[in-house]
Amino acid sequence: MAMHAQSDIQPKPSGRSPLQVQCAVVFALYLRELRPRFGQHRLGYVWVVLEPLAHIGVLLLVFGLLSSRVMPNISFPVFLATGVAPWMLFSNTVSRCMVAVSSNQGLMGFSPVKPMDTVLTRVLVELVMFVGMTFVLAGIAWWFGHPVEVADPLMLVLLVVLLAVFSGGLGLVLSIAVHGRADLAKFVPMLMRPLYFVSGIFFMLGSLPTQARELALLNPLAHWLDLIRVAVFANYPQASGSLFMVVACTALTLLLALMLYQVKRFDLVAT
């Protein structure tokens, strides 16, 4: 009788597959990420658009006078937007994924929650924010007489997805590298800042001298931004970026991240 009573109180299996459980966890974490990210007021959502707008405005003031000489047939505000928005997707995803596990350390005691889920959630949040920000920026550009006509929508979607995966993979690698070493995490933003100036955010790679362009193309982000602009502008000059480079960097970074995660996943949940 006692054995029968004990069996009656044992938890019954949920009947959900591991993938369904992971999707439920990621969705719950996604909703949890939104509240501290944006607060309880709408101003947080407005800042998602105001930040890149302010960024683009400063660059317009600095480089606007030279734009007509360098790219006479391309809208310079849209050109800047196609550099600033992907850069923010990259930098925000890397920086937030790097601390995703440590920021959710209290949830690691729940068996359904895995360190990988926190990283996936932050990639998803940044990607959704990027899509929303892009549509708003396109609407603002259209309002001011700079219509955005995407030349190759499928290529643009592919490049954005690859950039999000690459950024998330790099964030996971850095998360493992700085785990338990809080001081090292402070140096990562300092190392990323030089990339901003050599990624082609405010200049066209094709306008650089040959040697300077070859050096700039050692940076994978330069390939992304150049190809994104080729996908957006129908009259963009000859592309300098390489799709092979983009795919190879994404695949290698993701492979490295998964290998390190497989080895260090138990260390990540250790307090």
Buried (B, 14 or more C-beta within 10 A) or exposed (E): EEEEEEEEEEEEEEEEEEEEBBBBBBEBBBEBBBEEBBEEEEEBBEEBBEBBBEBBEEBBEEBEEEBEEBBEEBBBBBBBBBBBBBBBBBBBBBBBBBBBBBBBBEBBEEEEBBBBBBBBBBBBBBBEBBBEBBEBBBEBBEEEEBEBEBBBEEBBEBBBEBBBBBBBBBBBBBBBBBBEEEEEBEEBEEEBEEBBEBBBBBBBBBBBEEEEBEEBBEBBBBBBBBBBBBBBBEEBBEBBBBBEBBBEBBBEBBEBBBEBBEEBBEEBBEE
